[in-house]
Amino acid sequence: MVDSKGLVLVVTSDRYFIQDVSRSLGQSGFEALAVATPIQAAHKFGTTKALAMVVNLETLPQTEIDALVQVQKDEGGFPLFLVKPAALNSPTAPHLVRMLQWPIPEQFLRAVCEVKTPIVFLVNHTLFMAHVLQMAFKDMGIQPIALESPVGLSEFLMGLSVFRPSADPRGVLGKFFTRAPKDDARIMGHVVSVLFQGTFQDAAILAASVRKAVPQAVTYYLSSDDPVHQALESLRKGGVVQLMREQADLIGGLLAAGTLSGRCDSQRRESLLLVDNDRAVMPDLARGLLNAGFAVDITGDGKQACELVKTPGTYHAVIIGTNSTHAKDTGMELGQRLRSNDPDLRFIFMMDRFPLEKALQGVSRLLEWGADEALLKPVDPAALVAAAQRAVKRRVSKKVREQSALSASAPADAPGRLLRDKYELVAQIGEGGMGVVFKAYDRNLDRFVAVKKMRPELRLDSHKREQFIAEARMISKISNPLIVGIHEIIEDNDELFLVLDYVEGRTLSAILKERQRFTLKECQEIFGHICFALSSAHQAKILHRDLKPSNIMFDTRGYIKILDFGLARVAQDTSPQLTVGETSGTLAYMAPEQHLGHTRRASDIYALGVCLYELLT
């Protein structure tokens, strides 16, 4: 190939494997050269100046694999891909150490149950703390032994006893004084889970020492990392990359991303930091997040959490378990320190439920501070997964907005832009969670209108876009002088605009900021008008979903006008609020059921009650 980025040796005699790897390499601009044996590969590597080597492990003995790994070290750590079929992960296969990715296939778990030799899993911190192996083998009738350090592992395995139901370890007399174990709860001590903080290369060294002491022992390196991220990290460090046969199509992309530039710019999959020292509940929560596909790190120490979040972008969100009955705002203070390291972090707090009054006060403070969600313990793992998904979505949406703002040309919304040959944008007059608001001149009817340009996230999600338009059309049918009406929906160059009544005046929140409070008589008059407007909308089966003083206006004649009626739900599903202040304002008025995604008429009435309380106090 004239324009080849480099030559890659493919060690195999399987023509289907050659075809798959050659296709992957060719798509990334590399040339593949097939050789049948590792001996030929070692010779060719020195004479052809090959860039990398891909080895099919299906029929190779361990001695030849070890020889290739040694060649890789001697040649300065060139990219070496070891590709293995699923059968080679079997505990009966004669390999020194094998890499496994969580979750583990059930077929593999059953194979482990059938062998009688010691099986060692070197497990990273997250998987160890989440007790994933204990839960995975629970239905198989096996209780793995957990070791918090690999120190003395060989000696431990040499003294390991394997108990089976057929053998009663209690002796003759013991049968009369202790209960016999149930058949479906047998304990077989041949599976060992070891907390291991090293790399795969470190695992290979440990496995070699274990094999010398206990030749029949089988060792696995179990990781929860994204396999692509893990492979790129290995390439960056000059290590060996292990892939499963079905991942062979990734090799070309991995080479292009991790070797030619001499650096690794890989992104982990959506990553979370779980900060909690409650060991009773943490394993269930961590397993739920892992099984949902998140990359999870766990710590119970606030100082360590700050170290982990030192580099912005390491995590999408942080989940903090806090106790409202202990030192005031301990969780919030930790959140502030973490946010100072990474301003884009999203936060989920888990609060002790009792005493309930303090718990609710704590939830309110956290939401006003800018937390995405505050959940009361005991937290259901499924609820935490849903909260994490929403938090990650908000962070990603914010990034999309920032990128859209950077890529958009500045004059696009400048004064003078004409929409549908009739609405001339005059000036920007506001900005909120749903979009930017402009004062515009309607040339046809010689009047001013408000034009709201919706957030770009609506453009990216066609379902949400259609849902939003349908809801806007329904709201346009409300006929009430106290509700700001929708005149038109405009789609221009994939952008979405709403044309609304233009209200010249001040929001209730701005007036409240000046006056501090209203009298009871004033509130009766104000809320009489608001209730009248709310009632007419509820009769039309339309909810506001975002009532707050900043969405209530007094026009220049002193009349009440309610803004953004009914638009909040769809817009907020795709686009979170712009600022911490806006977020806290919205969250502070939300009824509890809204945090769970359920909204009804009572939710609007709840928000109205909060507004009344705020005006009076």
ChimeraX attribute file (.defattr): number of C-alpha atoms within 10 A of each C-alpha:
attribute: neighborCount
match mode: 1-to-1
recipient: residues
	/A:1	11
	/A:2	5
	/A:3	8
	/A:4	13
	/A:5	16
	/A:6	16
	/A:7	20
	/A:8	26
	/A:9	24
	/A:10	24
	/A:11	25
	/A:12	22
	/A:13	14
	/A:14	13
	/A:15	10
	/A:16	10
	/A:17	18
	/A:18	20
	/A:19	13
	/A:20	15
	/A:21	22
	/A:22	23
	/A:23	19
	/A:24	21
	/A:25	27
	/A:26	16
	/A:27	12
	/A:28	17
	/A:29	18
	/A:30	22
	/A:31	23
	/A:32	25
	/A:33	17
	/A:34	22
	/A:35	18
	/A:36	14
	/A:37	16
	/A:38	18
	/A:39	14
	/A:40	13
	/A:41	23
	/A:42	18
	/A:43	10
	/A:44	15
	/A:45	19
	/A:46	10
	/A:47	9
	/A:48	11
	/A:49	11
	/A:50	18
	/A:51	19
	/A:52	20
	/A:53	23
	/A:54	24
	/A:55	25
	/A:56	25
	/A:57	20
	/A:58	16
	/A:59	12
	/A:60	14
	/A:61	11
	/A:62	14
	/A:63	10
	/A:64	14
	/A:65	17
	/A:66	13
	/A:67	14
	/A:68	20
	/A:69	17
	/A:70	12
	/A:71	16
	/A:72	20
	/A:73	15
	/A:74	10
	/A:75	11
	/A:76	10
	/A:77	18
	/A:78	19
	/A:79	24
	/A:80	25
	/A:81	23
	/A:82	22
	/A:83	22
	/A:84	21
	/A:85	16
	/A:86	12
	/A:87	11
	/A:88	17
	/A:89	19
	/A:90	18
	/A:91	24
	/A:92	15
	/A:93	12
	/A:94	13
	/A:95	19
	/A:96	19
	/A:97	23
	/A:98	22
	/A:99	19
	/A:100	21
	/A:101	14
	/A:102	17
	/A:103	15
	/A:104	13
	/A:105	11
	/A:106	12
	/A:107	9
	/A:108	14
	/A:109	16
	/A:110	12
	/A:111	13
	/A:112	21
	/A:113	17
	/A:114	10
	/A:115	13
	/A:116	15
	/A:117	18
	/A:118	23
	/A:119	22
	/A:120	24
	/A:121	26
	/A:122	30
	/A:123	25
	/A:124	21
	/A:125	19
	/A:126	22
	/A:127	24
	/A:128	22
	/A:129	20
	/A:130	21
	/A:131	18
	/A:132	23
	/A:133	25
	/A:134	18
	/A:135	16
	/A:136	18
	/A:137	18
	/A:138	16
	/A:139	11
	/A:140	16
	/A:141	15
	/A:142	22
	/A:143	21
	/A:144	24
	/A:145	16
	/A:146	16
	/A:147	17
	/A:148	13
	/A:149	13
	/A:150	15
	/A:151	11
	/A:152	10
	/A:153	18
	/A:154	19
	/A:155	12
	/A:156	13
	/A:157	18
	/A:158	13
	/A:159	8
	/A:160	13
	/A:161	12
	/A:162	14
	/A:163	14
	/A:164	13
	/A:165	15
	/A:166	7
	/A:167	9
	/A:168	13
	/A:169	12
	/A:170	13
	/A:171	9
	/A:172	9
	/A:173	8
	/A:174	12
	/A:175	12
	/A:176	10
	/A:177	9
	/A:178	9
	/A:179	9
	/A:180	13
	/A:181	11
	/A:182	9
	/A:183	11
	/A:184	12
	/A:185	14
	/A:186	16
	/A:187	20
	/A:188	18
	/A:189	19
	/A:190	23
	/A:191	25
	/A:192	24
	/A:193	26
	/A:194	24
	/A:195	20
	/A:196	20
	/A:197	14
	/A:198	13
	/A:199	13
	/A:200	22
	/A:201	14
	/A:202	12
	/A:203	20
	/A:204	18
	/A:205	12
	/A:206	20
	/A:207	25
	/A:208	15
	/A:209	13
	/A:210	23
	/A:211	16
	/A:212	11
	/A:213	14
	/A:214	17
	/A:215	12
	/A:216	15
	/A:217	21
	/A:218	24
	/A:219	25
	/A:220	23
	/A:221	24
	/A:222	25
	/A:223	22
	/A:224	21
	/A:225	18
	/A:226	18
	/A:227	20
	/A:228	20
	/A:229	18
	/A:230	17
	/A:231	23
	/A:232	24
	/A:233	18
	/A:234	21
	/A:235	25
	/A:236	19
	/A:237	14
	/A:238	17
	/A:239	23
	/A:240	20
	/A:241	23
	/A:242	21
	/A:243	21
	/A:244	19
	/A:245	17
	/A:246	12
	/A:247	15
	/A:248	22
	/A:249	16
	/A:250	15
	/A:251	24
	/A:252	21
	/A:253	17
	/A:254	22
	/A:255	22
	/A:256	15
	/A:257	19
	/A:258	22
	/A:259	18
	/A:260	12
	/A:261	11
	/A:262	11
	/A:263	14
	/A:264	18
	/A:265	13
	/A:266	15
	/A:267	13
	/A:268	17
	/A:269	17
	/A:270	19
	/A:271	24
	/A:272	25
	/A:273	22
	/A:274	24
	/A:275	24
	/A:276	18
	/A:277	16
	/A:278	11
	/A:279	11
	/A:280	7
	/A:281	16
	/A:282	22
	/A:283	20
	/A:284	19
	/A:285	18
	/A:286	28
	/A:287	21
	/A:288	19
	/A:289	22
	/A:290	23
	/A:291	13
	/A:292	14
	/A:293	17
	/A:294	22
	/A:295	21
	/A:296	22
	/A:297	22
	/A:298	22
	/A:299	18
	/A:300	16
	/A:301	11
	/A:302	20
	/A:303	12
	/A:304	13
	/A:305	22
	/A:306	17
	/A:307	11
	/A:308	17
	/A:309	20
	/A:310	15
	/A:311	11
	/A:312	16
	/A:313	16
	/A:314	17
	/A:315	23
	/A:316	24
	/A:317	24
	/A:318	26
	/A:319	22
	/A:320	25
	/A:321	24
	/A:322	24
	/A:323	21
	/A:324	24
	/A:325	15
	/A:326	9
	/A:327	9
	/A:328	11
	/A:329	16
	/A:330	15
	/A:331	22
	/A:332	20
	/A:333	12
	/A:334	18
	/A:335	27
	/A:336	14
	/A:337	16
	/A:338	23
	/A:339	19
	/A:340	15
	/A:341	18
	/A:342	18
	/A:343	12
	/A:344	18
	/A:345	25
	/A:346	25
	/A:347	27
	/A:348	24
	/A:349	27
	/A:350	23
	/A:351	24
	/A:352	20
	/A:353	18
	/A:354	14
	/A:355	10
	/A:356	12
	/A:357	11
	/A:358	16
	/A:359	21
	/A:360	18
	/A:361	11
	/A:362	24
	/A:363	22
	/A:364	16
	/A:365	17
	/A:366	23
	/A:367	22
	/A:368	19
	/A:369	17
	/A:370	21
	/A:371	23
	/A:372	26
	/A:373	21
	/A:374	25
	/A:375	20
	/A:376	17
	/A:377	17
	/A:378	11
	/A:379	17
	/A:380	14
	/A:381	18
	/A:382	13
	/A:383	14
	/A:384	21
	/A:385	20
	/A:386	13
	/A:387	21
	/A:388	27
	/A:389	16
	/A:390	18
	/A:391	23
	/A:392	22
	/A:393	19
	/A:394	24
	/A:395	18
	/A:396	16
	/A:397	18
	/A:398	18
	/A:399	13
	/A:400	16
	/A:401	17
	/A:402	12
	/A:403	11
	/A:404	14
	/A:405	12
	/A:406	10
	/A:407	9
	/A:408	11
	/A:409	10
	/A:410	9
	/A:411	9
	/A:412	9
	/A:413	17
	/A:414	15
	/A:415	15
	/A:416	15
	/A:417	15
	/A:418	17
	/A:419	16
	/A:420	10
	/A:421	10
	/A:422	14
	/A:423	23
	/A:424	22
	/A:425	23
	/A:426	19
	/A:427	15
	/A:428	17
	/A:429	13
	/A:430	11
	/A:431	13
	/A:432	16
	/A:433	18
	/A:434	24
	/A:435	20
	/A:436	17
	/A:437	22
	/A:438	24
	/A:439	24
	/A:440	28
	/A:441	22
	/A:442	19
	/A:443	13
	/A:444	9
	/A:445	9
	/A:446	9
	/A:447	12
	/A:448	20
	/A:449	20
	/A:450	25
	/A:451	31
	/A:452	24
	/A:453	20
	/A:454	20
	/A:455	24
	/A:456	20
	/A:457	22
	/A:458	24
	/A:459	17
	/A:460	13
	/A:461	12
	/A:462	11
	/A:463	10
	/A:464	17
	/A:465	18
	/A:466	14
	/A:467	14
	/A:468	19
	/A:469	17
	/A:470	11
	/A:471	16
	/A:472	21
	/A:473	14
	/A:474	15
	/A:475	24
	/A:476	17
	/A:477	12
	/A:478	18
	/A:479	13
	/A:480	14
	/A:481	12
	/A:482	18
	/A:483	23
	/A:484	23
	/A:485	23
	/A:486	21
	/A:487	16
	/A:488	13
	/A:489	17
	/A:490	16
	/A:491	13
	/A:492	10
	/A:493	6
	/A:494	11
	/A:495	13
	/A:496	19
	/A:497	20
	/A:498	19
	/A:499	22
	/A:500	23
	/A:501	18
	/A:502	18
	/A:503	17
	/A:504	14
	/A:505	15
	/A:506	15
	/A:507	20
	/A:508	20
	/A:509	19
	/A:510	13
	/A:511	16
	/A:512	16
	/A:513	10
	/A:514	8
	/A:515	10
	/A:516	13
	/A:517	15
	/A:518	17
	/A:519	10
	/A:520	12
	/A:521	8
	/A:522	12
	/A:523	17
	/A:524	13
	/A:525	10
	/A:526	17
	/A:527	17
	/A:528	12
	/A:529	17
	/A:530	18
	/A:531	13
	/A:532	12
	/A:533	20
	/A:534	26
	/A:535	15
	/A:536	15
	/A:537	21
	/A:538	14
	/A:539	10
	/A:540	13
	/A:541	12
	/A:542	20
	/A:543	24
	/A:544	24
	/A:545	24
	/A:546	25
	/A:547	28
	/A:548	25
	/A:549	23
	/A:550	19
	/A:551	15
	/A:552	21
	/A:553	24
	/A:554	18
	/A:555	15
	/A:556	11
	/A:557	8
	/A:558	10
	/A:559	13
	/A:560	23
	/A:561	24
	/A:562	24
	/A:563	23
	/A:564	20
	/A:565	23
	/A:566	20
	/A:567	20
	/A:568	19
	/A:569	18
	/A:570	18
	/A:571	22
	/A:572	17
	/A:573	15
	/A:574	21
	/A:575	26
	/A:576	23
	/A:577	20
	/A:578	15
	/A:579	12
	/A:580	15
	/A:581	13
	/A:582	17
	/A:583	20
	/A:584	20
	/A:585	20
	/A:586	21
	/A:587	23
	/A:588	19
	/A:589	22
	/A:590	21
	/A:591	20
	/A:592	13
	/A:593	12
	/A:594	15
	/A:595	15
	/A:596	11
	/A:597	9
	/A:598	10
	/A:599	18
	/A:600	16
	/A:601	17
	/A:602	12
	/A:603	22
	/A:604	22
	/A:605	17
	/A:606	16
	/A:607	23
	/A:608	22
	/A:609	16
	/A:610	19
	/A:611	20
	/A:612	19
	/A:613	12
	/A:614	16
	/A:615	21
	/A:616	15
	/A:617	9
